[in-house]
Amino acid sequence: MDTAKGCNFLLTNGGEMKDYWGVGKASKPMLPLIAIPTTAGTGSECQSFALISDAVTHAKMACGDPKAMAKVAILDPELTLSQPARVTACTGIDAVAHAVESAVTRKRNETSQQYSRVAFGLLSQSLPAVLTKPNDLEGRGLMLLGAAFAGTAIEHSMLGAAHSAANPLTAHFDVIHGQAVGLMLPHVVRFNGEDEDIAKAYAELVTGTTAASINGVPAHESLASLLEDFMDAAGMPRDLKACGVDATKIDLLSEEAAAQWTASFNPRDITASDFKGLYSRAFGS
C-alpha cells in the first residue's frame, strides 16, 4: 500500500520520492486509491502517509499528504490467511505498538485516544488467538479492524520513541520492523510511565480506567509485562543480542533514534542519552 501511494506521488506529481519527505509537498491532485491490506499491521489503509525506505541510506522517509489517503479501504480477513506465521506475528506486534504509542503522544486527542483504546482492545484479544490458531477467521477479522483503527489513531496522533528506537535497528542490523518495535516498546512504556499522567493514559488501554495500579502493580508496568507476553507468544526474543545487534553500536543507534521524527512526538522529552539507557536495558544490562 505504501508502494502504491509512492507510485501515486510520482505518477501525478513527478520527481523523486525524497521530494515528498515531510507533509503536504504534493502540489497537484492525486489519483483515487482503493487500499486492500493483506496483513493486519501497518494500518496504512487509514493513513495519508507513505513510509518509503531510502535505497542508499535505508532511512525511513515519511511522505505524507491528505491527497494520498485511500478513498476506500476493504478489510477481508480471508486475504490474510496465507500469511506465514512470522509475518502474522511481526505485523500484529506492530499494530499493537501503533495502538499503544498513539494513545500517549504529545499530539494525542480525544479522537485518537478513542481509536487507540478500541484498537488495543481488539488486538490484545485477537493476536494471541491467531498466533495459536492461524486459521481463526474471526480473530483475523478483529486483527484487521484493530490494525485499521490503530492506523486511524496514528493519523490523528502520530507515534513515539519505540518507533524511533526501532528504525535504526532495522537500518543497521536488518531486524524486522515489527520485531524491533515490539522489543523496544516495553522499555519505552516503562520510561514514559514514570510520568503520572502518561501512566494514566496507559492504564486506560488496559483497564478502561485511570487506576494507578492493577492488582497492586503499577498500571504501566502491567502494560509492559503484557507486551512482553505478546512477544513470548510470537516466539520473538526480548534481547537485542539475540537479534544480532552489536552492543558496541549503541551510541550510533542512540544518536540516530533521537534524530527520528517520531521521537519529537514522544510524551516525555527523550534524548540520545535516554535512548542509550533503553538500548542498554534491551541488551539486558
Backbone as JSON, one array per atom type, in Angstrom:
{
  "sequence": "MDTAKGCNFLLTNGGEMKDYWGVGKASKPMLPLIAIPTTAGTGSECQSFALISDAVTHAKMACGDPKAMAKVAILDPELTLSQPARVTACTGIDAVAHAVESAVTRKRNETSQQYSRVAFGLLSQSLPAVLTKPNDLEGRGLMLLGAAFAGTAIEHSMLGAAHSAANPLTAHFDVIHGQAVGLMLPHVVRFNGEDEDIAKAYAELVTGTTAASINGVPAHESLASLLEDFMDAAGMPRDLKACGVDATKIDLLSEEAAAQWTASFNPRDITASDFKGLYSRAFGS",
  "N": [[0.83, -1.2, 0.0], [1.95, 1.22, 0.75], [3.82, 1.4, -1.26], [2.11, 1.71, -3.45], [1.04, 4.21, -2.82], [3.38, 5.71, -3.01], [3.93, 5.4, -5.75], [1.74, 6.8, -6.69], [2.29, 9.43, -5.86], [4.56, 9.96, -7.51], [3.65, 9.46, -10.12], [1.63, 11.36, -10.46], [2.71, 13.78, -9.62], [5.4, 13.83, -10.21], [9.09, 13.89, -10.14], [11.28, 12.71, -7.47], [11.04, 10.23, -4.83], [12.08, 11.22, -2.45], [11.53, 13.88, -2.62], [9.12, 14.27, -1.46], [9.3, 13.85, 1.16], [8.16, 14.5, 4.25], [5.41, 16.68, 4.93], [2.52, 17.36, 3.02], [3.61, 18.01, 0.45], [2.92, 17.51, -2.14], [1.85, 19.12, -4.92], [-0.04, 18.86, -6.91], [-3.21, 17.35, -7.88], [-3.99, 13.94, -6.83], [-4.39, 10.51, -7.86], [-7.4, 8.6, -7.18], [-7.36, 6.16, -4.57], [-7.77, 2.74, -3.78], [-7.48, 0.79, -1.02], [-6.41, -2.38, 0.01], [-5.62, -4.25, 2.5], [-3.39, -7.0, 3.1], [-2.16, -7.88, 5.28], [-2.44, -7.63, 8.84], [-1.41, -5.04, 10.11], [0.22, -2.45, 9.45], [-1.76, -0.49, 9.13], [-1.88, 1.26, 7.08], [-3.86, 1.62, 5.25], [-5.56, 3.43, 6.34], [-4.27, 5.81, 6.55], [-2.59, 8.88, 5.63], [0.01, 8.83, 4.97], [2.93, 7.64, 3.29], [5.39, 5.34, 3.97], [8.56, 5.14, 3.02], [11.59, 3.53, 2.34], [14.8, 4.91, 1.99], [16.87, 4.05, -0.68], [19.62, 4.16, -0.53], [20.55, 5.14, 2.02], [18.88, 3.78, 3.69], [17.2, 4.99, 5.43], [14.02, 5.67, 6.85], [11.57, 7.3, 5.1], [9.0, 9.43, 5.8], [6.37, 10.22, 3.98], [3.91, 12.36, 3.62], [0.59, 13.34, 2.76], [-2.6, 14.8, 2.54], [-3.91, 14.16, 0.17], [-3.0, 11.71, -0.5], [-4.34, 9.82, 0.95], [-6.27, 6.85, 1.13], [-9.27, 6.4, -0.72], [-11.1, 4.42, -0.32], [-11.16, 1.67, 1.91], [-10.79, -1.77, 2.05], [-11.46, -4.42, 4.08], [-10.7, -7.65, 4.35], [-10.67, -10.57, 5.91], [-10.06, -13.11, 4.9], [-8.1, -12.74, 3.06], [-5.81, -12.59, 4.52], [-5.12, -15.06, 5.42], [-3.16, -16.6, 4.19], [-0.74, -15.7, 5.05], [2.64, -16.19, 6.15], [3.51, -17.54, 9.37], [5.37, -15.99, 10.78], [5.17, -13.5, 9.58], [2.56, -12.81, 10.24], [2.93, -12.57, 13.01], [4.89, -10.5, 13.25], [3.68, -8.29, 11.96], [1.35, -8.1, 13.45], [2.31, -7.51, 16.04], [3.39, -5.03, 15.47], [1.06, -3.58, 14.9], [-0.14, -3.58, 17.44], [1.76, -2.01, 18.76], [1.32, 0.4, 17.47], [-1.22, 1.09, 18.45], [-0.61, 1.41, 21.18], [1.42, 3.4, 21.25], [0.25, 5.6, 19.91], [-1.66, 6.3, 21.71], [-0.57, 7.93, 23.64], [0.99, 10.06, 22.71], [2.37, 13.4, 22.24], [0.62, 14.7, 20.58], [-1.79, 13.53, 21.06], [-5.34, 13.24, 21.25], [-8.87, 13.5, 21.97], [-10.19, 12.07, 19.95], [-8.13, 10.47, 18.76], [-7.4, 8.95, 20.98], [-9.69, 7.46, 21.5], [-9.78, 5.79, 19.25], [-7.32, 4.49, 19.63], [-7.73, 3.1, 22.05], [-9.87, 1.34, 21.42], [-8.68, -0.07, 19.33], [-6.51, -1.29, 20.68], [-7.91, -2.96, 22.44], [-9.19, -4.73, 20.63], [-6.95, -5.88, 19.35], [-5.4, -6.98, 21.44], [-7.02, -8.98, 22.23], [-7.32, -10.56, 19.92], [-4.78, -11.1, 18.73], [-3.21, -13.02, 20.34], [-4.95, -15.21, 20.0], [-4.93, -15.7, 17.22], [-2.23, -16.26, 16.82], [-2.11, -18.7, 18.03], [-4.08, -20.18, 16.71], [-3.92, -20.13, 13.53], [-5.82, -20.18, 11.45], [-8.07, -18.96, 12.37], [-10.64, -17.28, 11.44], [-12.41, -15.31, 12.37], [-10.87, -14.15, 14.39], [-8.79, -13.12, 12.84], [-10.21, -11.23, 11.41], [-10.85, -9.43, 13.46], [-8.29, -8.61, 14.06], [-7.58, -7.26, 11.7], [-9.42, -5.14, 11.77], [-8.63, -3.94, 14.15], [-6.0, -3.17, 13.48], [-6.55, -1.32, 11.47], [-7.97, 0.63, 12.89], [-5.96, 1.39, 14.66], [-4.21, 2.49, 12.82], [-5.74, 4.67, 12.03], [-5.71, 6.07, 14.42], [-3.0, 6.79, 14.5], [-2.97, 8.6, 12.4], [-4.2, 10.77, 13.55], [-2.63, 11.24, 15.74], [0.1, 10.46, 15.65], [3.31, 8.75, 16.32], [5.73, 7.35, 18.69], [8.63, 7.02, 20.82], [9.3, 4.31, 20.7], [9.09, 3.52, 18.05], [11.0, 5.23, 17.04], [13.31, 4.16, 18.17], [13.29, 1.67, 17.01], [13.69, 1.94, 14.23], [16.52, 2.51, 13.57], [17.57, 0.01, 14.28], [16.54, -1.66, 12.36], [17.62, -0.49, 10.07], [20.42, -0.82, 10.38], [20.88, -3.43, 11.27], [19.07, -5.13, 10.14], [16.84, -5.98, 11.58], [13.62, -7.1, 11.67], [10.92, -4.83, 11.26], [8.51, -5.0, 12.88], [9.32, -6.76, 14.88], [11.48, -5.36, 15.96], [10.27, -2.99, 16.97], [8.48, -4.1, 18.72], [10.18, -5.27, 20.58], [11.44, -3.07, 21.73], [9.34, -1.57, 22.74], [8.18, -2.26, 25.41], [10.2, -1.25, 27.09], [10.14, 1.44, 26.48], [7.56, 2.06, 27.35], [7.86, 1.72, 30.1], [9.69, 3.76, 30.58], [8.25, 6.08, 29.78], [6.1, 5.8, 31.49], [6.91, 6.69, 33.94], [6.04, 9.21, 34.24], [3.23, 10.54, 35.75], [0.76, 11.31, 34.51], [0.99, 10.18, 31.98], [1.17, 7.52, 32.66], [-1.44, 7.12, 33.51], [-2.8, 7.31, 31.09], [-1.81, 5.04, 29.82], [-2.93, 3.17, 31.54], [-5.62, 3.35, 30.92], [-5.73, 2.02, 28.51], [-5.43, -0.64, 29.25], [-7.3, -1.18, 31.28], [-9.46, 0.51, 30.96], [-9.83, 2.48, 32.74], [-8.38, 5.11, 34.79], [-6.85, 4.03, 36.77], [-4.22, 3.81, 39.13], [-2.86, 1.5, 39.65], [-2.82, -2.06, 39.01], [-4.03, -4.75, 40.53], [-2.19, -4.21, 42.53], [0.11, -3.7, 41.1], [1.94, -1.25, 39.34], [0.21, 0.47, 36.75], [1.41, 1.0, 34.25], [3.53, -0.76, 34.32], [2.19, -3.18, 34.31], [1.14, -3.08, 31.74], [3.53, -3.07, 30.22], [4.49, -5.62, 30.87], [2.48, -7.2, 29.77], [2.86, -6.65, 27.07], [5.34, -7.82, 26.73], [4.58, -10.44, 27.11], [3.13, -10.82, 24.76], [5.24, -10.78, 22.92], [6.59, -13.1, 23.7], [4.62, -14.99, 23.09], [4.61, -14.74, 20.39], [6.98, -15.88, 19.78], [9.31, -14.4, 19.71], [12.55, -13.03, 20.39], [13.55, -11.22, 23.36], [15.81, -9.83, 23.72], [18.34, -7.78, 22.5], [20.81, -8.75, 21.67], [20.27, -11.33, 20.88], [19.07, -10.8, 18.52], [21.07, -10.22, 16.82], [22.27, -7.76, 17.11], [24.89, -5.46, 17.49], [26.44, -4.6, 20.39], [28.36, -2.64, 20.67], [27.6, -0.61, 19.07], [25.77, 1.02, 20.24], [25.9, 3.77, 20.86], [25.82, 4.99, 18.32], [23.31, 4.04, 17.4], [21.69, 5.26, 19.31], [22.03, 8.02, 18.85], [20.96, 8.21, 16.28], [18.34, 7.35, 16.76], [17.37, 9.38, 18.41], [17.24, 11.41, 16.59], [15.14, 10.79, 14.99], [11.98, 11.49, 13.49], [9.61, 10.7, 14.81], [10.4, 10.68, 17.46], [10.06, 13.22, 18.4], [7.42, 13.38, 19.03], [7.05, 11.84, 21.21], [5.68, 11.41, 24.49], [7.19, 12.09, 26.75], [10.08, 14.13, 27.05], [12.88, 13.07, 25.23], [16.19, 12.05, 24.92], [19.36, 11.4, 23.24], [20.91, 10.21, 25.19], [18.95, 9.1, 26.83], [17.9, 7.21, 25.06], [20.11, 5.58, 24.87], [20.06, 4.41, 27.37], [17.68, 2.94, 27.12], [18.31, 1.13, 25.04], [20.41, -0.22, 26.3], [19.05, -1.49, 28.38], [17.52, -3.15, 26.83], [19.44, -4.88, 25.99], [19.73, -6.27, 28.2], [21.26, -5.23, 30.17]],
  "CA": [[0.0, 0.0, 0.0], [2.86, 2.38, 0.74], [4.38, 1.47, -2.61], [1.08, 2.3, -4.31], [1.0, 5.65, -2.52], [4.58, 6.29, -3.59], [3.7, 5.48, -7.19], [0.76, 7.86, -6.92], [3.03, 10.69, -5.76], [5.45, 10.17, -8.64], [2.88, 9.48, -11.35], [0.83, 12.57, -10.58], [3.45, 14.99, -9.28], [6.75, 13.76, -10.75], [10.22, 13.98, -9.22], [11.74, 11.53, -6.75], [10.29, 10.03, -3.59], [12.61, 12.06, -1.38], [10.95, 15.22, -2.76], [7.86, 14.32, -0.71], [9.61, 13.55, 2.56], [7.54, 15.58, 5.02], [3.94, 16.74, 4.88], [1.85, 18.29, 2.12], [4.52, 18.5, -0.59], [2.36, 17.23, -3.47], [1.12, 20.32, -5.32], [-1.07, 18.53, -7.88], [-4.14, 16.3, -7.43], [-3.52, 12.57, -6.95], [-5.43, 9.58, -8.28], [-8.08, 7.91, -6.06], [-6.73, 4.9, -4.19], [-8.51, 1.74, -3.01], [-6.47, 0.03, -0.26], [-6.87, -3.69, 0.47], [-4.49, -4.84, 3.22], [-3.3, -8.45, 3.21], [-1.63, -8.13, 6.62], [-3.05, -6.79, 9.87], [-0.23, -4.46, 10.72], [0.6, -1.05, 9.35], [-2.88, 0.45, 9.15], [-1.64, 2.24, 6.03], [-5.11, 1.86, 4.53], [-6.28, 4.52, 7.01], [-3.31, 6.9, 6.78], [-2.21, 9.69, 4.48], [1.46, 8.75, 4.84], [3.66, 6.51, 2.73], [6.72, 5.18, 4.56], [9.42, 4.59, 1.97], [13.0, 3.49, 2.75], [15.78, 5.41, 1.04], [17.63, 2.9, -1.17], [21.04, 4.31, -0.21], [20.79, 5.28, 3.47], [17.91, 2.92, 4.39], [16.38, 5.81, 6.33], [12.6, 5.64, 6.51], [11.04, 8.61, 4.76], [7.56, 9.56, 5.97], [5.89, 11.13, 2.94], [2.5, 12.49, 3.93], [-0.22, 14.36, 2.11], [-4.01, 14.39, 2.6], [-4.35, 13.64, -1.12], [-2.53, 10.32, -0.61], [-5.23, 8.96, 1.73], [-7.15, 5.98, 0.34], [-10.69, 6.77, -0.76], [-11.84, 3.26, 0.18], [-10.36, 0.58, 2.46], [-11.55, -3.02, 2.1], [-10.84, -5.33, 5.05], [-11.19, -9.0, 4.1], [-9.75, -11.44, 6.66], [-9.63, -14.27, 4.13], [-6.88, -12.4, 2.33], [-4.67, -12.65, 5.43], [-4.92, -16.44, 5.87], [-1.98, -17.21, 3.6], [0.49, -15.13, 5.62], [3.49, -17.02, 7.01], [3.29, -17.27, 10.79], [6.24, -14.91, 11.24], [4.61, -12.24, 9.09], [1.41, -12.54, 11.11], [3.43, -12.12, 14.32], [5.58, -9.2, 13.16], [2.72, -7.22, 11.64], [0.43, -7.98, 14.58], [3.01, -6.78, 17.1], [3.49, -3.64, 15.0], [-0.26, -2.96, 15.09], [-0.28, -3.33, 18.88], [2.62, -0.87, 19.07], [0.64, 1.61, 16.98], [-2.28, 1.43, 19.4], [-0.02, 1.84, 22.44], [2.14, 4.68, 21.12], [-0.65, 6.7, 19.53], [-2.51, 6.64, 22.85], [0.09, 8.79, 24.62], [1.87, 11.07, 22.13], [2.09, 14.81, 22.52], [-0.48, 15.12, 19.72], [-2.99, 12.76, 21.34], [-6.56, 13.99, 21.49], [-9.99, 12.61, 22.3], [-10.46, 11.18, 18.81], [-7.07, 9.47, 18.62], [-7.4, 8.04, 22.13], [-10.79, 6.51, 21.33], [-9.33, 4.79, 18.28], [-6.24, 3.71, 20.24], [-8.28, 2.18, 23.05], [-10.63, 0.27, 20.76], [-7.7, -0.87, 18.6], [-5.77, -2.13, 21.62], [-8.82, -3.99, 22.91], [-9.36, -5.72, 19.56], [-5.69, -6.57, 19.06], [-4.95, -7.76, 22.59], [-7.88, -10.16, 22.25], [-7.23, -11.39, 18.72], [-3.43, -11.52, 18.38], [-2.86, -14.33, 20.93], [-5.79, -16.26, 19.42], [-4.46, -16.01, 15.86], [-0.92, -16.9, 16.93], [-2.35, -20.09, 18.42], [-4.91, -20.81, 15.67], [-3.75, -19.26, 12.37], [-6.98, -20.17, 10.56], [-9.2, -18.34, 13.07], [-11.06, -16.2, 10.55], [-12.97, -14.23, 13.18], [-9.74, -13.48, 15.03], [-8.09, -12.34, 11.83], [-11.05, -10.07, 11.13], [-10.67, -8.49, 14.56], [-6.95, -8.03, 13.92], [-7.63, -6.29, 10.61], [-10.12, -3.96, 12.23], [-7.77, -3.3, 15.14], [-4.89, -2.51, 12.79], [-7.09, -0.15, 10.77], [-8.27, 1.65, 13.91], [-4.67, 1.9, 15.14], [-3.73, 3.37, 11.76], [-6.52, 5.91, 12.14], [-5.19, 6.78, 15.59], [-1.74, 7.41, 14.09], [-3.28, 9.75, 11.55], [-4.58, 11.88, 14.42], [-1.79, 11.37, 16.94], [1.49, 10.08, 15.37], [3.91, 7.67, 17.09], [6.68, 7.84, 19.69], [10.03, 6.63, 20.94], [9.55, 2.9, 20.34], [9.35, 3.5, 16.61], [12.29, 5.91, 16.84], [14.36, 3.22, 18.55], [13.23, 0.5, 16.13], [14.14, 2.19, 12.86], [17.96, 2.26, 13.39], [17.83, -1.43, 14.38], [16.23, -2.21, 11.04], [18.55, 0.06, 9.07], [21.8, -1.29, 10.54], [21.01, -4.86, 11.58], [18.01, -5.86, 9.44], [15.83, -6.51, 12.49], [12.3, -6.82, 11.09], [10.35, -3.68, 11.96], [7.58, -5.38, 13.96], [10.1, -7.35, 15.97], [12.28, -4.3, 16.58], [9.43, -2.08, 17.74], [7.91, -4.89, 19.83], [11.22, -5.47, 21.58], [11.75, -1.81, 22.41], [8.14, -0.92, 23.3], [8.04, -2.35, 26.87], [11.17, -0.36, 27.74], [9.63, 2.8, 26.31], [6.39, 2.2, 28.23], [8.36, 1.93, 31.47], [10.31, 5.09, 30.6], [7.18, 7.09, 29.75], [5.18, 5.61, 32.62], [7.39, 7.4, 35.13], [5.19, 10.4, 34.33], [1.93, 10.09, 36.28], [-0.31, 11.5, 33.54], [1.16, 9.2, 30.91], [0.82, 6.24, 33.25], [-2.9, 7.03, 33.5], [-3.21, 7.03, 29.71], [-1.54, 3.62, 29.6], [-3.89, 2.39, 32.32], [-6.9, 3.33, 30.19], [-5.66, 0.99, 27.48], [-5.52, -1.98, 29.83], [-8.47, -1.36, 32.16], [-10.55, 1.44, 30.67], [-9.87, 3.47, 33.83], [-7.08, 5.74, 35.04], [-6.33, 3.47, 38.02], [-2.76, 3.89, 39.21], [-2.28, 0.17, 39.72], [-3.66, -3.2, 38.7], [-3.66, -5.8, 41.48], [-1.01, -3.78, 43.26], [1.23, -3.45, 40.18], [1.72, -0.01, 38.57], [-0.5, 0.17, 35.51], [2.3, 0.96, 33.09], [4.32, -1.98, 34.42], [1.31, -4.25, 33.86], [1.09, -2.99, 30.29], [4.82, -3.52, 29.7], [4.56, -7.08, 31.04], [1.57, -7.77, 28.77], [3.52, -6.54, 25.77], [6.38, -8.86, 26.72], [3.88, -11.71, 26.91], [2.85, -10.92, 23.32], [6.49, -11.15, 22.25], [6.82, -14.51, 24.0], [3.64, -15.77, 22.34], [5.01, -14.68, 18.98], [8.25, -16.58, 19.62], [10.35, -13.41, 19.4], [13.45, -12.76, 21.51], [13.4, -9.92, 24.01], [17.18, -9.36, 23.95], [18.89, -7.31, 21.24], [21.93, -9.61, 21.27], [19.7, -12.48, 20.17], [18.65, -10.31, 17.21], [22.26, -9.94, 16.04], [22.67, -6.36, 17.24], [26.22, -5.27, 18.08], [26.33, -3.69, 21.53], [29.31, -1.53, 20.55], [26.98, 0.4, 18.21], [24.69, 1.67, 20.98], [25.99, 5.23, 20.73], [25.32, 5.33, 16.98], [21.87, 3.79, 17.39], [21.03, 6.25, 20.17], [22.04, 9.31, 18.15], [20.01, 8.14, 15.17], [16.99, 7.25, 17.32], [16.98, 10.71, 18.91], [17.02, 12.29, 15.44], [13.95, 10.35, 14.27], [10.84, 12.4, 13.57], [8.63, 10.26, 15.81], [10.87, 10.97, 18.82], [9.55, 14.54, 18.82], [6.03, 13.24, 19.49], [7.01, 11.05, 22.45], [5.09, 12.26, 25.53], [8.28, 12.6, 27.58], [11.29, 14.51, 26.32], [13.79, 11.93, 25.18], [17.46, 12.42, 24.32], [20.23, 10.27, 22.86], [21.31, 9.55, 26.43], [17.82, 8.27, 27.25], [17.84, 6.06, 24.16], [21.21, 4.69, 25.25], [19.56, 3.63, 28.5], [16.67, 2.0, 26.62], [19.0, 0.07, 24.32], [21.16, -0.99, 27.27], [18.1, -2.38, 29.05], [17.1, -4.17, 25.85], [20.53, -5.86, 25.95], [19.72, -6.96, 29.49], [22.32, -4.66, 31.03]],
  "C": [[0.86, 1.26, 0.0], [3.51, 2.54, -0.62], [3.38, 2.1, -3.57], [0.96, 3.81, -4.07], [2.21, 6.35, -3.13], [4.46, 6.45, -5.1], [2.75, 6.61, -7.53], [1.42, 9.24, -6.85], [3.8, 10.96, -7.06], [4.69, 10.27, -9.96], [2.15, 10.81, -11.54], [1.63, 13.85, -10.38], [4.9, 15.0, -9.75], [7.83, 13.8, -9.69], [10.65, 12.66, -8.64], [11.03, 11.44, -5.42], [10.77, 10.95, -2.48], [12.07, 13.49, -1.45], [9.71, 15.39, -1.89], [8.04, 13.94, 0.75], [9.14, 14.73, 3.39], [6.04, 15.53, 4.83], [3.49, 17.77, 3.85], [2.71, 18.83, 0.99], [4.06, 18.16, -2.01], [1.47, 18.41, -3.88], [-0.04, 20.04, -6.26], [-2.01, 17.45, -7.32], [-3.54, 14.91, -7.65], [-4.69, 11.67, -7.31], [-6.11, 8.94, -7.07], [-7.48, 6.53, -5.83], [-7.71, 4.02, -3.41], [-7.48, 0.85, -2.34], [-7.08, -1.26, 0.29], [-5.71, -4.37, 1.19], [-4.55, -6.37, 3.22], [-2.54, -8.87, 4.47], [-2.38, -7.22, 7.59], [-1.92, -6.15, 10.65], [-0.12, -2.97, 10.62], [-0.56, -0.09, 9.54], [-2.75, 1.51, 8.08], [-2.9, 2.56, 5.24], [-5.91, 3.01, 5.12], [-5.36, 5.7, 7.3], [-3.0, 7.63, 5.48], [-0.71, 9.66, 4.22], [1.9, 7.49, 4.1], [5.02, 6.47, 3.39], [7.59, 4.43, 3.56], [10.87, 4.65, 2.46], [13.89, 4.02, 1.63], [16.7, 4.26, 0.63], [19.1, 2.96, -0.77], [21.27, 4.3, 1.3], [19.94, 4.33, 4.3], [17.09, 3.68, 5.42], [14.93, 5.73, 5.88], [12.1, 7.06, 6.28], [9.53, 8.59, 4.92], [7.06, 10.64, 5.02], [4.37, 11.24, 3.08], [1.82, 13.61, 3.17], [-1.66, 13.9, 2.18], [-4.5, 13.76, 1.3], [-3.93, 12.18, -1.32], [-3.41, 9.33, 0.15], [-6.1, 8.12, 0.8], [-8.59, 6.49, 0.39], [-11.55, 5.67, -0.14], [-10.83, 2.27, 0.75], [-11.25, -0.65, 2.58], [-10.81, -3.99, 3.0], [-11.46, -6.71, 4.89], [-10.24, -9.99, 4.79], [-9.29, -12.66, 5.88], [-8.33, -14.0, 3.39], [-5.64, -12.47, 3.21], [-4.32, -14.09, 5.84], [-3.63, -17.05, 5.35], [-0.67, -16.63, 4.12], [1.32, -16.2, 6.33], [3.31, -16.6, 8.47], [4.13, -16.1, 11.28], [5.73, -13.56, 10.78], [3.4, -11.84, 9.93], [1.89, -11.97, 12.44], [4.03, -10.73, 14.24], [4.6, -8.07, 12.88], [1.73, -7.02, 12.78], [1.04, -7.21, 15.73], [3.13, -5.3, 16.73], [2.16, -2.91, 15.22], [-0.52, -2.64, 16.56], [0.54, -2.1, 19.27], [1.99, 0.43, 18.6], [-0.46, 2.05, 17.96], [-1.7, 2.01, 20.69], [0.64, 3.22, 22.3], [1.21, 5.83, 20.79], [-1.53, 7.15, 20.69], [-1.89, 7.7, 23.75], [0.92, 9.92, 24.02], [1.47, 12.48, 22.52], [0.88, 15.32, 21.73], [-1.79, 14.42, 20.05], [-4.17, 13.68, 21.63], [-7.69, 13.0, 21.72], [-10.26, 11.61, 21.19], [-9.41, 10.09, 18.71], [-7.11, 8.47, 19.77], [-8.54, 7.04, 22.06], [-10.39, 5.41, 20.36], [-8.25, 3.9, 18.88], [-6.79, 2.67, 21.21], [-9.03, 1.03, 22.41], [-9.67, -0.65, 20.01], [-6.97, -1.81, 19.54], [-6.65, -3.26, 22.14], [-9.01, -5.1, 21.89], [-8.1, -6.55, 19.38], [-5.22, -7.45, 20.22], [-5.79, -9.03, 22.75], [-7.56, -11.11, 21.11], [-5.82, -11.88, 18.4], [-3.04, -12.85, 19.02], [-3.67, -15.47, 20.32], [-5.29, -16.68, 18.05], [-3.08, -16.65, 15.88], [-1.07, -18.38, 17.27], [-3.09, -20.85, 17.33], [-4.89, -19.92, 14.43], [-4.96, -19.18, 11.45], [-8.23, -19.61, 11.23], [-9.64, -17.11, 12.3], [-11.65, -15.03, 11.32], [-11.86, -13.44, 13.86], [-8.98, -12.62, 14.05], [-8.9, -11.1, 11.42], [-10.9, -9.0, 12.2], [-9.29, -7.83, 14.48], [-6.92, -6.97, 12.82], [-8.29, -5.0, 11.06], [-9.28, -3.2, 13.25], [-6.61, -2.55, 14.5], [-5.36, -1.26, 12.06], [-7.4, 0.98, 11.75], [-6.98, 2.24, 14.47], [-4.05, 2.83, 14.1], [-4.45, 4.71, 11.77], [-6.03, 6.74, 13.32], [-3.88, 7.47, 15.26], [-1.99, 8.67, 13.29], [-3.61, 10.99, 12.38], [-3.52, 12.19, 15.48], [-0.29, 11.17, 16.7], [1.99, 9.0, 16.34], [5.0, 8.24, 18.01], [8.02, 7.16, 19.66], [10.29, 5.18, 20.57], [9.83, 2.78, 18.85], [10.69, 4.2, 16.3], [13.45, 4.96, 17.14], [14.42, 2.03, 17.59], [13.88, 0.76, 14.78], [15.65, 2.01, 12.66], [18.32, 0.77, 13.49], [17.57, -2.11, 13.05], [17.26, -1.76, 10.01], [19.94, -0.57, 9.16], [21.92, -2.8, 10.71], [19.89, -5.71, 11.0], [17.03, -6.54, 10.39], [14.46, -6.11, 11.92], [11.58, -5.78, 11.94], [9.45, -4.09, 13.12], [8.29, -5.97, 15.15], [10.88, -6.28, 16.71], [11.42, -3.41, 17.47], [8.8, -2.82, 18.93], [8.9, -5.11, 20.94], [11.47, -4.21, 22.39], [10.55, -1.23, 23.16], [8.0, -1.08, 24.82], [8.99, -1.41, 27.61], [10.72, 1.1, 27.63], [8.43, 3.05, 27.21], [6.85, 2.45, 29.67], [8.99, 3.31, 31.62], [9.22, 6.17, 30.66], [6.29, 7.02, 30.99], [5.66, 6.22, 33.92], [6.66, 8.73, 35.31], [3.78, 9.97, 34.69], [0.81, 10.21, 35.26], [-0.22, 10.48, 32.4], [0.8, 7.8, 31.42], [-0.7, 6.04, 33.26], [-3.42, 6.71, 32.1], [-2.95, 5.57, 29.36], [-2.57, 2.75, 30.33], [-5.23, 2.28, 31.61], [-6.89, 2.28, 29.09], [-5.97, -0.38, 28.06], [-6.84, -2.2, 30.56], [-9.66, -0.5, 31.79], [-10.72, 2.48, 31.74], [-8.48, 4.08, 33.97], [-6.49, 5.26, 36.36], [-4.81, 3.45, 38.01], [-2.11, 2.52, 39.22], [-3.32, -0.89, 39.38], [-3.19, -4.36, 39.57], [-2.34, -5.48, 42.17], [0.21, -3.49, 42.41], [0.96, -2.16, 39.42], [1.17, -0.33, 37.19], [0.43, 0.08, 34.31], [3.2, -0.27, 33.11], [3.48, -3.18, 33.98], [1.22, -4.27, 32.34], [2.39, -3.5, 29.68], [4.95, -5.04, 29.78], [3.66, -7.78, 30.02], [2.2, -7.74, 27.39], [4.64, -7.57, 25.65], [5.76, -10.24, 26.54], [3.53, -11.91, 25.44], [4.1, -11.34, 22.55], [6.81, -12.63, 22.48], [5.89, -15.4, 23.18], [3.99, -15.82, 20.86], [6.33, -15.39, 18.72], [9.4, -15.65, 19.28], [11.24, -13.17, 20.61], [13.21, -11.38, 22.09], [14.77, -9.31, 24.35], [17.77, -8.97, 22.6], [20.04, -8.18, 20.76], [21.42, -10.78, 20.47], [19.21, -12.1, 18.78], [19.86, -9.97, 16.32], [22.74, -8.51, 16.11], [23.99, -6.27, 18.0], [26.14, -4.21, 19.18], [27.29, -2.51, 21.44], [28.73, -0.38, 19.7], [25.87, 1.19, 18.93], [24.73, 3.19, 20.82], [25.45, 5.69, 19.38], [23.81, 5.16, 16.9], [21.13, 4.88, 18.17], [20.95, 7.62, 19.5], [21.01, 9.31, 17.02], [18.57, 8.07, 15.67], [16.5, 8.62, 17.77], [16.66, 11.67, 17.77], [15.78, 11.9, 14.64], [12.79, 11.31, 14.51], [9.88, 12.01, 14.68], [9.08, 10.55, 17.24], [10.3, 12.29, 19.32], [8.12, 14.48, 19.32], [5.93, 12.41, 20.76], [6.51, 11.93, 23.59], [6.1, 12.81, 26.53], [9.42, 13.03, 26.67], [12.26, 13.34, 26.36], [15.02, 12.3, 24.37], [18.24, 11.17, 23.9], [20.67, 9.5, 24.1], [20.2, 8.63, 26.95], [17.71, 7.03, 26.37], [18.96, 5.07, 24.48], [20.79, 3.81, 26.43], [18.55, 2.58, 28.06], [17.35, 0.82, 25.9], [19.78, -0.83, 25.3], [20.24, -1.96, 28.01], [17.64, -3.49, 28.11], [18.2, -5.2, 25.61], [20.6, -6.65, 27.27], [20.76, -6.45, 30.45], [21.85, -3.38, 31.68]]
}
